[in-house]
Amino acid sequence: MIRLILPDNDSIFTICVDYYLANFANLLGGSLLIPTIHGCYRRHGGNNFGSHPVLGAINSVGDLSKHPPHDDFRQAVMQHVINRHEQFEALLTPVGLCQFFFRVATLKEFIGLLKTYPHIFNKSRAYYFTNYSSLKKIVWT
């Protein structure tokens, strides 16, 4: 999975790349919730997001002004999948690829994708508009 979702551009996120990877992996594979703690977060002085050496526990002490906006991650994920659409379509199936974009893109963005990438979204627009709401509900509640 990691080879498939790693950004092509190393400098896309100089901080919080774990946020990108965790969210992208979750979009593809979902989550399994385990009600016990099985890991920890190591803070160090060079950490760009959460570097306070004492505070923390279950609360984030990160400086959200340094955290890239979620929309930047979302846009990067969509562009990454577009750039590698053949790999993702083979993994997810054509319907699964559409469901993926239904989960990530706004309706306006999805319409833009239909116009910009007709070689990827090659069904009629009526097909996508008819199925947008029902498929979005199936995969994301």
C-alpha positions in Angstrom: 0.0 0.0 0.0 2.7 2.5 1.0 4.4 2.3 -2.5 1.0 3.0 -4.1 0.1 6.0 -2.1 3.5 7.7 -1.5 3.5 11.1 -3.2 5.6 11.4 -6.3 6.9 14.8 -5.2 9.0 14.5 -2.0 8.5 18.1 -1.1 4.7 18.1 -1.3 4.4 17.9 2.5 7.4 18.8 4.4 5.5 18.3 7.7 2.6 16.1 8.6 3.2 13.5 5.9 1.8 10.9 8.4 -1.5 12.7 8.1 -1.5 12.3 4.3 -0.5 8.7 4.5 -3.0 7.7 7.3 -5.9 9.5 5.6 -5.1 8.2 2.1 -4.7 4.6 3.4 -8.0 4.9 5.3 -9.8 6.1 2.2 -8.6 2.9 0.4 -8.8 0.3 3.1 -11.0 1.6 5.9 -10.3 1.3 9.6 -10.3 -1.3 12.2 -10.9 0.2 15.6 -9.0 -1.4 18.5 -10.2 0.0 21.9 -6.7 -0.2 23.5 -3.5 1.8 23.0 -0.8 0.0 21.0 1.5 2.8 20.1 2.9 6.1 21.2 3.9 9.4 19.7 7.5 10.4 20.1 8.0 14.1 20.5 11.4 15.7 19.8 12.6 19.3 19.5 12.8 19.0 15.7 9.2 18.0 15.3 7.6 20.7 13.3 4.0 20.1 14.5 4.0 18.9 18.1 7.2 19.6 19.8 6.2 20.4 23.4 8.2 17.9 25.5 5.7 17.6 28.4 2.2 18.3 27.3 0.2 15.9 25.3 -1.3 12.5 26.2 -4.6 12.2 24.3 -4.6 15.9 23.3 -2.7 17.2 20.3 -0.3 19.9 21.3 0.5 20.7 17.7 0.5 24.2 16.3 -2.4 24.0 13.8 -1.1 27.2 12.1 1.8 25.0 10.9 -0.4 22.1 9.8 -1.2 22.2 6.0 -4.9 22.6 5.4 -6.9 19.4 5.0 -8.0 20.6 1.5 -4.3 20.5 0.4 -4.1 16.9 1.4 -7.4 16.1 -0.3 -6.3 17.8 -3.5 -3.0 16.0 -3.4 -4.7 12.6 -3.0 -7.1 13.3 -5.9 -4.2 14.3 -8.2 -2.2 11.3 -7.2 -5.0 8.9 -8.0 -5.6 10.7 -11.4 -1.9 10.5 -12.2 -2.0 6.7 -11.4 -5.5 6.0 -12.4 -4.7 2.8 -14.2 -3.1 1.3 -11.1 -6.0 2.5 -8.9 -8.7 1.3 -11.3 -7.1 -2.2 -11.4 -7.1 -2.2 -7.6 -10.5 -0.7 -7.0 -12.4 -1.6 -10.2 -14.0 1.1 -12.3 -17.0 1.4 -10.0 -14.7 1.5 -7.0 -12.6 4.3 -8.6 -15.7 6.4 -9.0 -16.7 5.7 -5.4 -13.3 6.8 -4.3 -13.7 10.1 -6.1 -17.3 10.5 -4.8 -15.8 10.2 -1.3 -13.0 12.7 -1.8 -14.3 15.3 -4.3 -17.1 17.8 -3.9 -19.8 17.6 -6.5 -18.5 20.6 -8.2 -15.0 19.1 -8.2 -16.3 15.8 -9.5 -18.0 17.6 -12.4 -14.7 19.2 -13.2 -13.0 15.8 -13.2 -15.6 14.5 -15.7 -14.8 17.4 -18.0 -11.0 17.3 -17.6 -10.4 13.6 -17.6 -12.9 12.0 -20.1 -10.5 9.1 -20.7 -10.9 8.1 -17.1 -14.5 8.9 -16.6 -15.8 7.6 -19.9 -19.4 6.9 -19.0 -22.2 9.4 -19.8 -22.6 12.2 -17.3 -26.1 11.0 -16.7 -24.6 7.8 -15.3 -22.5 9.6 -12.8 -25.2 12.1 -11.8 -27.7 9.3 -11.3 -25.4 7.3 -9.2 -23.5 10.1 -7.3 -25.8 10.3 -4.2 -26.5 6.6 -3.9 -22.8 5.5 -4.3 -21.6 8.2 -2.0 -23.9 7.0 0.8 -22.8 3.4 0.3 -19.1 4.2 0.9 -19.2 7.2 3.2 -21.6 7.8 6.0 
